Amino acid sequence: MNIKFYKYQGAGNDFILIDNRESIVNQPTKEAVTKLCDRRFGIGGDGLMLLENLEGYDFKMVYYNADGNEGSMCGNGGRCIVAFAKHLGIIYDTTNFLATDGPHHAKISEEGTWVSLQMIDVADVSKDGDAYVLDTGSPHYVKIATDLAIKDVYNEGYAIRNNATYKAKGINVNFAEKTGEGYFVRTFERGVENETYACGTGVTAVALAMAKHNRQFGTISTPIKVLGGDLNIRFDNDGEKFSNIFLEGPAELVFDGEIEV
Ligand SMILES: N[C@@H](CCC[C@H](N)C(=O)O)C(=O)O
């Protein structure tokens, strides 16, 4: 059987998207997802998403990591599926959809390539040594770094993700370096088990963790540079919790096609 797919990227975090409103795909196997996401034997991507119908919402986002496991929330994936929903004519400039971590609201630009996605509120930020650990829809470890451009993110990230504390459930490992107004961030992603060009829940975690680290309160806007481009995170910090969190940046269709499955 041939299925139509769309390949999107958000700051270089890339995804395969399938319009599954007519249930053409039924719980893809781990093998099928890993093959589709494979950069040599498949389409290639950091993850696969299904856009499905759901009463009360514009659509439902179902996300699989490139390793075939159903993932937790993907921020850049969320921004890409909003652009996809606009491309399909399901939404115009705003949307409410459901993802694995709950309802999300988003706004999209008229040309459909810039998305502002509301993320879940975050109250708990803990420490592991001098690193911060928090869940922004997916679990994240945030460590302040220097000389990040030349850091061995794969090996250092792999070692943290696979240490005794995190091995069973996994964690996404973010390294953050202060640069002018914001941060430069590199992420080793759980489920891809490699460094990706961007991680939306990851840069969100960095912005919140750094606000806590620097004791910043009120309404904050944090620009973040990643390997694949630029993102921005806006949020409120009242000292008890982070709310009104928005992950903002580009989301673009790269190509579409059909693949035999
Ligand atoms: N790339 C994502 C994060 C995807 C989920 C993550 N790999 C996990 O399962 O923990 C993002 O943009 O947030």
The ligand as an SDF file (V2000), in Angstrom:
LIG
                    3D

 13 12  0  0  0  0  0  0  0  0999 V2000
   12.0450   17.0950   19.5450 N   0  0  0  0  0  0  0  0  0  0  0  0
   11.0790   17.2180   20.5300 C   0  0  0  0  0  0  0  0  0  0  0  0
   11.0920   16.3210   21.7010 C   0  0  0  0  0  0  0  0  0  0  0  0
   10.5260   14.9830   21.2880 C   0  0  0  0  0  0  0  0  0  0  0  0
   10.2560   14.0590   22.4080 C   0  0  0  0  0  0  0  0  0  0  0  0
   11.5030   13.5970   23.0450 C   0  0  0  0  0  0  0  0  0  0  0  0
   12.4740   13.0830   22.1750 N   0  0  0  0  0  0  0  0  0  0  0  0
   11.1320   12.5760   24.1250 C   0  0  0  0  0  0  0  0  0  0  0  0
   10.4550   11.5790   23.8560 O   0  0  0  0  0  0  0  0  0  0  0  0
   11.4830   12.8190   25.2510 O   0  0  0  0  0  0  0  0  0  0  0  0
   10.7310   18.6410   20.8580 C   0  0  0  0  0  0  0  0  0  0  0  0
   10.8350   19.4900   19.9670 O   0  0  0  0  0  0  0  0  0  0  0  0
   10.2470   18.9200   21.9430 O   0  0  0  0  0  0  0  0  0  0  0  0
  1  2  1  0
  2  3  1  0
  2 11  1  0
  3  4  1  0
  4  5  1  0
  5  6  1  0
  6  7  1  0
  6  8  1  0
  8  9  2  0
  8 10  1  0
 11 12  2  0
 11 13  1  0
M  END
$$$$
